[in-house]
Amino acid sequence: MESGQTGRTALVTGASRGIGRAIARRLAADGALVAVHYGSSESGARQTVAEIAEAGGRAFPVRAELGTPGDIGTLLDGLVRGLAGRPLDILVNNAATAPGGPIGTDTPERFDHLFAVNVKAPYFLIQRALPLLRDGGRIITLTSVATRVANPGQTSFAMGKGALETMTRTLAGALGVRGITVNAVAPGATRTEANAAVFEAPGLADFLTGQTALNRLGSAEDIADAVAFLASDDARWITGQVLDTSGGIHLGLRA
């Protein structure tokens, strides 16, 4: 693969807002034709596509409600139509549903939905996309710093992200013979336009900043840049890894 993404294609799930939108915009800026997946926010996906077009890039929307019967087939059908005969070079599994904990208030229904969207969908999307994915391609999955930092309010969420990290390592071994790299990116406290209200809770932003080595909250662009690196030729010898993109949150006491 070239250093840039000119002539390449990419699918970013959950790209109608937040981190997914930033990833789609960054890959498009690097020259890729980007499939902007969304579940329910058509207006958000069209905004992502419009922003990419305004910046001189190329993108098209693909709708599929993950966690529902036939979700992967619907997504792949739309992707194939949009690619119009081109292979896929980059698959970014970003879409996820919110944490359902703590354990005292979690329910089997919420647990099943969380795993259907956060674990089952990425796994079977990769399975179904493999014939479309070019040798030497990239698979990048968004996990979470929650897999290394215990948060009782995110137990089931962290379990799912941990499963994705295991998937990343095992698929890296399975797909390396095709030159396909498989890696994960694990964000920490990341403020986007989609979750800004969460960080308005009194004292929360200051607390998280104080727990972060780089002394600020993350941005969607911070995560997108890390994904773009793993999608580039510069990362051709990196596979089976989880790249912590948290700014060093909860590493220990700060000086």
Secondary structure, DSSP 8 states (H G I E B T S, - for coil): --SS-TT-EEEETT-SSHHHHHHHHHHHHTT-EEEEEESS-HHHHHHHHHHHHHTT-EEEEEE--TTSTTHHHHHHHHHHHHHTT--EEEEEE---------TTT--HHHHHHHHIIIIIHHHHHHHHHTTTEEEEEEEEEE--GGGTS--GGGHHHHHHHHHHHHHHHHHHHHHGGGT-EEEEEEE-SEE-TTTGGGGGSTTHHHHHHHTBTTSS-EEHHHHHHHHHHHHSGGGTT--S-EEEESSSBTSS---
